[in-house]
Amino acid sequence: MSVANYSLFSLAKDLGVSEKKILSFSHQNVRERLAAMILMLVDSHGVELEEGGILIKIDLSREDMASLLGMAPEILIRCLSEFKDEKSVRLEKKMIIVIDLTKIHKLANEAVIL
């Protein structure tokens, strides 16, 4: 396979994965979309903490997250507070620390995402 063909194949594969994620987001409620985004951020920017939990190490404002998810910032903040009350995440200043990854997976309804 030539380099050009390999590059096109790789791009097509990535585009297909992205399209599936976008379609799944359109069928999920706000809590599921937020949980799915948290999982993606854990995969790409997660740092395990010695005391337990996974810190999402990215400079992303609540407004930016809400915009990416297609929801109002107030709804995002309410959902994050619910996740905190359910002991799925810890919120410290502007940081999100995932403390129960299993709960986040269940909330994301991963059967729809994959």
Secondary structure, DSSP 8 states (H G I E B T S, - for coil): --HHHHHHHHHHHHHHHHHHHHHHHHTS-HHHHHHHHHHHHHHHHEEE-TTSSEEE-----HHHHHHHHTS-HHHHHHHHHHHHHTTSEEEETTEEEES-HHHHHHHHTHHHH-
